[in-house]
Amino acid sequence: MVKFTSFLSAGCLLFSSLVSAAISVEQDRRIVALGDLHGDLANTLEILRFSNIIDQDNHWIGGDTIFVQTGDVLDRGLDTIKLYDLLQNLRDEAPLQGGLVIPLLGNHELMNLVGDWRYVYPGEPETFGGLEARRKAFEKDGFIGEYLKLLNITTKVGSTVFCHGGITPHFSRLGINWINDKTHETIVTYMESQGHRGKSHGIFGGVGPTWYRGYALEEEDEICSVLDEALELLEANRMVVGHTVQHDGAIRTRCNGKVILIDIGISRAYNSGKGALEIRGNVVNALYADKRVKLASPPPYKSRVLASKKHDHDEL
Ligand SMILES: *[C@@H]1O[C@H](CO)[C@@H](O)[C@H](O)[C@H]1NC(C)=O
């Protein structure tokens, strides 16, 4: 019996090191997250300024802040090139102050990579020098494609998981590393497939992490238990997602703060909702131009593996 439980614990520990892949953060390190930008540079800059991420010249002043952008930088607006430039500049500058910028893929990045241009804003291709130049830019060695094809779909910072749509238990079981590794292994083939979104349960599919909307839209008494299962598998206490627009411009939590919806329609294509999410330790705030609003936060994540190990020990 003792042998059996310690075998189980060892198995769980091995498993947990496979799923967790977290960027570990000191207790009070500041994390700032921004949802869908959809081609609006001016509104993005304004938010980054009042969140103390950039100065008036758009340079990083965030110190050791970890800044996560959950995808959908492009479409519905003109500023595709300028926004990707900004994110890449900040990603270069942040580490000089001990900071980190983590841009993630959204479903609109994936759509543009496979030539699904239904949401490209009129006139935006001219910012590339026309359609043909734009097409080239999104190829695997084009200046946008070569950047996007390396991005991750999800990341875990401390015990918060970030992704564009949401990670179902199916993908949580496979783990954060698996999701990102699978993305990198298959994205070029996917890009060259020109428009096949893949199986709906595939990594780029309709219930995959960039498209899923369940945590934002389904009834809480149905979906919170699903979210609990996903979070347990991810060894996390909350998930932060974009993708589903909050038309009142307010960052919203569901399931007692276990999911946070940060797509507040930042782009003028929606309602110029200007806000960012800030996490420090287990304290969560929505930052707006003129106020900060404290949001619900679940208790810190506690490993069940450690809890059960302690329990085993007590029994001995
Ligand atoms: C993807 O995630 C891994 C693991 O956290 C990280 O080392 C890598 O820098 C990330 N890639 C990008 C492009 O952000």
PDBQT file of the ligand as one rigid body, heavy atoms in Angstrom, charges set to zero:
ROOT
HETATM    1  C1  LIG A 401       6.897  30.049 -25.769  1.00  0.00    +0.000 C 
HETATM    2  O1  LIG A 401       6.921  29.487 -24.477  1.00  0.00    +0.000 OA
HETATM    3  C2  LIG A 401       8.200  29.041 -24.038  1.00  0.00    +0.000 C 
HETATM    4  C3  LIG A 401       8.015  28.383 -22.703  1.00  0.00    +0.000 C 
HETATM    5  O2  LIG A 401       7.457  29.279 -21.770  1.00  0.00    +0.000 OA
HETATM    6  C4  LIG A 401       9.150  30.220 -23.990  1.00  0.00    +0.000 C 
HETATM    7  O3  LIG A 401      10.432  29.789 -23.621  1.00  0.00    +0.000 OA
HETATM    8  C5  LIG A 401       9.204  30.877 -25.354  1.00  0.00    +0.000 C 
HETATM    9  O4  LIG A 401      10.008  32.040 -25.284  1.00  0.00    +0.000 OA
HETATM   10  C6  LIG A 401       7.812  31.263 -25.828  1.00  0.00    +0.000 C 
HETATM   11  N1  LIG A 401       7.895  31.762 -27.173  1.00  0.00    +0.000 N 
HETATM   12  C7  LIG A 401       7.542  32.998 -27.509  1.00  0.00    +0.000 C 
HETATM   13  C8  LIG A 401       7.760  33.364 -28.926  1.00  0.00    +0.000 C 
HETATM   14  O5  LIG A 401       7.038  33.808 -26.728  1.00  0.00    +0.000 OA
ENDROOT
TORSDOF 0
